[in-house]
Amino acid sequence: MENNKLALFVSLFVLVGFPVLFLILSLITGDWSYLMWSIPPSILAGLTGLLFTLREMKKDM
């Protein structure tokens, strides 16, 4: 159960946190390619992790 909460946090951080970090980096450097290249992998990894985590959380209920 505790591992599911950690997995949920990590999935949400990858989904939201990484693009925010790269947005800040892009604002500082002025190079927007950092943000554009970070969005597809973040969405792919974050949604995959989120789907597996939610499926495991449903099994535990």
C-alpha positions, 0 to 999 in steps of 0.5 A: 500500500505504501509503495503504491502511494510512492509510485503515485507521487513519482508518476505525478512528479514525472508528469507535472514536475519535469515539464515545470523544471524544464520550463524554468530552465527554458525561461532562464536560458531562452532556449525553448527546445528544452521544454519541447523535448521534455514534454513527450517523454514526460507524458509517456512515462508519467501516464504509463506509471500512473495507469499501472499504479492506479490499476494496482491500487484498484487491485488492493481495494 
